Amino acid sequence: MQQELKQYFNGPFLKKNQIIWRDYQKNIVNSCKNKNSLVVLPTGLGKTIIGILLVSNCLYKYQEAKIIILAPTRPLVSQHRASCERFLDIDLEEITSFTGKISPEKRILSFKNSKIIISTPQVIKNDLMRGRYNLSQVPLIIFDEAHKTKGNYAYNFISEEYIKTCTDPLILGLTASPGKDYERIQQICNNLYIENIVFKTYLDKDVKDYIYDIDTFINLIDLPINVRELSAVWYNLFEIYLRFFIKNNLIPPNKPFYSKLDFLGISRDLTFTLRYENGNEFGISEDEYLECLYYKSPKIIDIIKENQIDIPSVYSYCSSCISILHAKDLLETQDISLFKSFLDKIKYKASKDVLSAKRIANSKHFLHINSVIDNEEQIQLSHPKLKKISSIVKEEIEEFNNRKILIFTQYREMAEFLKNMLQNEFNGQLNIEKFIGQTTKKDDYGFPQRLQIEILEKFREGEINLLIATSVAEEGLDIPNVDAIIFFEPVPSEIRLIQRRGRTGRYAPGRCYILVTEETVDIPFHIVARRKEHSMNSVLSDPKNLILNSSLERENIDFSTQKNQPVDSKLVKNFRERRELEKEYLANRSIEEIITQIDNFCNSDQYQNLRDCGITFYSDLIKFNKPFLKEKIVKLKKKGIRKPTKQKVYLNKHVKSLIKIVKTYGMNGILDYEKFLELARDEDIVDRKFNIHFNQACFLGYLRKLDNSVHFVMDYQ
């Protein structure tokens, strides 16, 4: 039960009586004021407000400062900007948002003139790499959806650059779910230089008075017997192709079940190994290479070499098995229309002579299932989840008087199907819309981010009552007052489970319905997600094993210098000069990276072991320092820059013949067009052949047609 709140957060740079007081938010901000912090809060507990309060605190400390808020998508950037404008008492012109659609010139000026910069991370990374501005006078960077800080994601570069550049850095990482285990959470802590972890759950003493209960209902669904029969026939086809892998010892014969990951792992290992052994394209050590493999003992490539297996056959059978298992999941957990659509794709690929598809399409199992689907009414094969969805929506409307419901589904096609089905059933009662990502595929047009923002606003204002969303609605987006969430299928990720479930229970008691088809992939997916969530909570509840940063030294930022403006404002208008400066900056950065790699190697155990073995390095013979190295590297880079040369044009023999005709028979290089056609016929250059080669000769500038004559312009070399 949520207590009645009358207090507000008021203070410097905060609009009066706009942010309702919550004890746990105040406690979190106090613990994050002076330390790089990772704040892990369930969705709906106000991570954005914590960011706003910390922004207020930093602006009070450094009134000349600039604050950066990073978010992975443009809708999230737009959302953060709206929050800053709503809660912060500063000039709206000093709040700006960056996306790749804004020109570098405008970004340079906006960064100089703004206090709050909200941006997607890739834009900031690109600008920093080119020296358009720096982070020396930024006392706070907020990394929203901080669980993305891994691999080559732009968050990693920005955090490293920030720590190197700013004398008083402060990082706030916000997420509802940093990862399933110690390793993933430790990786985020390392990449964001985390000194402090704050973890709250709905059960914490300072939290529970401010939240509402979320009732979770697991709805177990039985598959009808006719669908089970189709599934059994389809799986029998998989078992036939599975024999290829068991016979060749590529996969254990005694596994309790086989998944798409088994075969994706085989094909990925094979591709990775072939590229690694053919010159090590990845530039990694053998230990790193082994770590990347799915099957480590024995390696797939060793089995293939030992048994002399045909590599293309391995790829082909992997593709067939992945397709069959994917289709089986569609049949058992989605509507029959998705399964039928996938069968049509297999037919199309088979018609294009794709072996893995032809193998399936020509099987008696495929022919049998197609005949059953064609002859049996689709309603008899429809998934019982559809009836359950309708029942839940009806109950929400009639019993709970709910007019704001969110349905999650994995597939766009299913979102479209559910939208049409529920519109027909609840026509006039509910306004229904789907919400999908922006990526456009063949026959599947995505929603641009402008449209996504528009749909969310309509849903927020009540113009849309029921939203059917794919994974794009899981992260960060502010979708308030959703009293019921329906999972059309479970998800195998703790991050996605927490993100989805947190869409409800924010302002009133919420309900979460998860539809789980028995004896299908839905069961392990649901179990895995719950297990991962429990594991994550265990690590964060007792973070003693996590190694946090303890080596950062801070001193006050000096705002008297103008380091924050690396280029003269005139260069904003002088495009060419700015580009030259940016190229120079990138070159210097790459030189610094090369020198750093050399320094790291010289300090490594591997270098010392080689020295101990008596190996002599170039550095032992010639004394060199950093300036010497830089000079040598610059020379090497300049050698690699070649002046553009005019590429030689290779002409077709018919083009040459046409040029010769005009040159030879033309009077002063001019030949009557009809005569030209006649001479070309003698050379058997007619019809389409003539048009193609005459056009090429004109395009390349050797001939020119004026009125009824052809002019010789220049000879070929």
Secondary structure, 3 states (H helix, E strand, C coil): CCCCCCCEECCCCECCCCEECCHHHHHHHHHHCCCCEEEECCCCCCHHHHHHHHHHHHHHHCCCCCEEEECCCHHHHHHHHHHHHHHECCCHHHEEEECCCCCHHHHHHHHHHCCEEEECHHHHHHHHHCCCCCCCCCCEEEEECHHHCCCCCHHHHHHHHHHHHCCCCCEEEEECCCCCCHHHHHHHHHHCCCCEEEECCCCCCCCHHHCCCEEEEEEEECCCHHHHHHHHHHHHHHHHHHHHHHHCCCCCCCCCCCCHHHHHHHHHHHHHHHHHHCCCCCCCCHHHHHHHCCCCCCCHHHHHHHHCCCHHHHHHHHHHHHHHHHHHHHHHHCCHHHHHHHHHHHHHHHHCCCHHHHHHHCCHHHHHHHHHHHHCCHHHHCCHHHHHHHHHHHHHHHCCCCCCEEEECCCHHHHHHHHHHHHHHCCCCCCEEEECCCCCECCECCCCHHHHHHHHHHHHHCCCCEEEECHHHCCCCCCCCECEEEECCCCCCHHHHHHHHCCECCCCCEEEEEEEECCCCHHHHHHHHHHHHHHHHHHHHCHHHCCCCCCCCCCCCCCCCCCCCCCCCHHHHCHHHHHHHHHHHHHHHHHHHHHHHHHHHHCCHHHHHHHHCCCCCHHHHCCCCHHHHHHHHHHHHHHCCCCCCCCCCCCCHHHHHHHHHHHHHCECCEEEHHHHHHHHHHCCCCHHHHHHHHHHHHHCCCEEEECCEEEECCCCC
